[in-house]
Amino acid sequence: MTTKDIRTTQAHVSCDVCGRTLLRGERAETYIAGGTRREVCELCQPRALHEGWVREDAVLERGTRSAPGERRRSLLSRLRRPRNDDAAAPSNGHDDHVHEQQARAGSSRVERVERVERIEPQRELRQVKAVPTSIEQRTATAIERFNQSEHPRTVAGVARSLGAPVVVARAVEESTSIVTIVVSWELCWYRYEVDLDGGSVRTAGQGYELEELEPADRVEANAAADEYGLLTPA
């Protein structure tokens, strides 16, 4: 008696996630990962989705749905589109006149849209903050801007260890828009600069010796800080 080799026509398919060879009758799903087709068994499909792999049929379906959307054009492109179809077809004088009026109307709308797009950003850039004229108003405005920044948290953190600070806010003589705020303790100090024109508040210096400060920054305090580091004019 002779023996025969029995071979199946089913190709061996391995899961690209777990590496297991699929059993006979077990179905694999095709996924796309990095532009490469991957075979995934039913048990590993949640893991494939978690890794960002996309089912092949979903990719194909997405491509067919996006085709009509590619034919959509923006308002400007539609207005600027040459009327080749109308030019190829025979037309009388009335049609030419109507087409010319439509072209002029579309061109004027394009010009208005482009003019608005150019003007609006310029308006935003021209917005500047008014600088108060009196020294008292400039100092009060600088303290308000300081309280709106992140620097009060630094003042509050140091005050929890060293106690209430001495705060001196004064306008800089060389500039009408800069106000300095010096917050000092016996062991350290911080100097902040407030730009009333641009609205910025920055740390201009810090140290550990009060002798490092200018005499104008060591005068009697004209502001106070609360437990949150927020300043109020004295």
TIZA-131603 format. One record per atom (N, C-alpha, C): x, y, z negated. Coordinates in steps of 0.1 Angstrom, whole numbers, plus 5000, padded with zeros to 4 digits. Last residue first. Example, Ala and Ser with C-alpha at 12.3 -4.5 7.8 and 13.67 -1.06 7.14 Angstrom:
# TIZA-131603
512849784929513749894929512950004921513249434922512349554922513249674922
//
This chain:
# TIZA-131603
500560214515500460254501499860384500499060004540499760134536499560164522499559654538498659764537499459894533500259334553500659464548499559564548500258994544499659104552499959234545501158784529502158854537501558964546499358674512499358614525500458684535499458834490499958694489500058624502500459154504499659064495500258924496502659424504502359304509501459214499502559784510502659674501502159544508504360094517503359984521503559874511506360254511505160324516504160224520508960274486508060194495506760274499511660504488510460454481509460384491514360384509513660484501512460424494515760224525515860194511515160294502515860304551515160184548515160144533517560524550516160544553515260424550520060394547519460474536517960494538520060064561520260214562519560284551521359774545520259854551520659994552523459654531523459644546522359734553522759654505523659764510523859764525521359424501520559554503521459664508522159134516522659244508521859364511521358954535521258914521521759014512519259004565520458994557520258954543518159064599517959014585519259004578516359214627517559184619517159124605514159224642515259304647516559284639511559034654512559044643513759114648508859214669509959114669510859134657505859264686506459264672507559164672504359454712505159344707505659374693502959664725502259574716503059464710504059854742503859724747503059624738503760074724503460084738503159954744504660004699503260044701502860054715506559764688506559844700505059884702508159724659506859714665506859814676510659524644510359644652509059614660511759444611510959414622510759544630514059304589513659424596512959384609514359164557514059144571513659284577516559054530515759154537515459114551517458924497517358924512516459034517517458964470518358864475518358864491515559154463516959174458517959074464513859214494513859164480515259194475512059384520513259354512512959304498511159474551510659404540511859344532510659734573511759664565511059604553509759814604509159774591510259684584509760074628510459974621509759944607508260154658508160174644508860054637508360314689508960214681508760254666507560534705506660414705507160304695509360734706507960764701507060644700512660714695511560664704510260694698514360824677514860814691513760774700513160794652513260924658513560924673510760544644512160574649512160704656508760554615508860574629510360604633508660304590508960434594509060434609507960124561507560144575507860284579509059914536509160054541508960054556508359724508508059744522508159894526509559494487509559634489509359654504507659194477508759264483508559414483506958984448506459084458507659164464508958684447508058784442507658884453510458474456511158594451510258694446508758264464509958234456510558354449506658384477506358284467507558244459507958544495507358604483506958504473508558374516509658424508509158484495505958334526506758214522507858264513505058584533504358514523505258404517506858644554506858724542506258654531506158444573507458444567507558524554503558524578503758394572505158384566503758774591503258764577503458634570504558694618505558734608505058734594502758664639503058544630503958574619500558954640501558864645501758744636498759124628498259034638499258934644500359274611499459174605498859084615501559434631502359334623501459234617499459604638500059504648500859394641499159744614498059654619498559554629501559874613501259774602500159684607501260044635502359934635502059834624499160204627498960114638500060004639500460344606499260254603499060154615502460474620502760384610501660284607500960634637501860544643502260434633499560794618498860704627499760604633501760934607500960844598500160754607502761074629503660964622502760874614500561124657501061164643501861044638499860994681500761114681501361134667499760654692499260764684500360874683499660534725500560554713500060674705497560304741497860444738498660444725498760044762498160084749498560224746497860004796498860024786498160074773497159854825496659874812497759884802498359794849498359934845497759964832497959524853499259574850499359714845495259524860495659464847497059504843495259654885494559714874494959654860496659464900497359594897496659664886494859254902496059234894496759364891492859404919492559354906493759334897493959454945493759564935493559514921494059214959495359294957495159394946491459124959492559034954493859114951490159334972489859304958490959224952491259294998491559424991491259404976490359045005491759065003492059184996487559115007488059014997489559024994487559305027487159345014487659245003488559155049489359275044488959315030486458975051487758925048488659045042484359155059484259075046485659025042485359235083485259335073485159265059485258995098486559055095486459155084482458955099483358855091484658915088481759175114481259165100482059065092483059115138483459235131482959225116481858875145483258875142483658995134479258965149479458875138480958865135479659135171479159195158479459095147480458945190481359055186480959115173478158785192479358725187480358835182476458975204476158925191477358865185477759015229477559125219477259085205477658765240478958825237478858935227474858745243475558655234476958715230474458945263473858955250474558865239475858845285476358965278475758985264476158485282475758605289476158725281478358205285477558295277477158425286479557875286479157995293478258075285481957765262480657755268480257885275484357835251484357735262483057735269483758005231484458065242484457965254482457845213481657945219482358005232484557695205483457625211482657725219486357875193486757805205485557745213486458105174485258045180485557985193488858075148488458115162487258045167488258155114488358045124488058095138487958335094489058355103489158255115485858235080485758365087486758395097486957995071485757995080485658125087488958095055489358015067488158005076487558235035488458305044488758225056486058025023485358135029486258205039487557705031487257815022486557925030486157405044487157515044486657625035485857055047485457175041486557285041487056825055486656915065486057045060487556685032488656745039488256845050485056585026485556695018486756765025484856355042484056475045484556595038486956205029487156245043486256365046486556105004487256235005487356285019485455855007484555965002485256105004487555705015486455725024485555835020489155714992489655765004488555795014487655574973487955724971488455784984487655324984486355394983486655544981490355264980489755264994488455344994490555264952491355354960490755374974488855064945488455194941489255304949490154844956488854884962488455024958492354834939492554864953491254904959492454994907491954894915492054934930495355124893494055154899493755034908497155154862497055094875495555114880497555254837497355354847497255294861497655084816498955124821498855224833494955024812495655104802497055164807494554864834493954994834494555084824496154644825496454714837495854854838494654564802495954614801496454694813492254474815492254594805493654654803493354254830492754374837492654494827494154014820495054124819494554254825492153834824492453864811493353984809492053804852490953874845491353904831495353904866494253804862493253884854496454084894496154084879495053984876498854194916497754094914497654074899499454494932499754404921498554314919501054694957499954604954500354514943502455014951502654874954501454794949502255274943502255254958502455104961502155254916503355314922503455284937499855014919500655074909501955124916496754884924497754964930498555034919495454544922495554684917496754744925493254284928494354354933494354494928492554004906492154134912493354214916492053654910492953764907492353894913490353374897490353484907491253604901490653024896490753154889490953264899490752804911489452864909489452994902493552694893492752674905491252714902495252954875494652824877493752814889498053164881496653144880496253004883500953184862500353134875498853104873501753484844501253344844500753314858502653734840503553644847503053504848501153944830501653844821502553744827501154104854501154164841501754064831500953974878502054074877502054134863500153634880499753764874500953854873500553454910501053484896500553624892499353204929499253344926499653364912499852964954500152994940500253144938497252904977498552954974498652984959495552614985495552734977496952774974495552374998495852495006495852614998497052094982495952194984496452314992497951764990498351904988497151994990498951454982497751534983498151684980500651204999500751334991499551414994499950864996499850995003499951114994501450544996500850654989500850784998500650215009501350345009500650455002500949885000500050005000500950125000
//
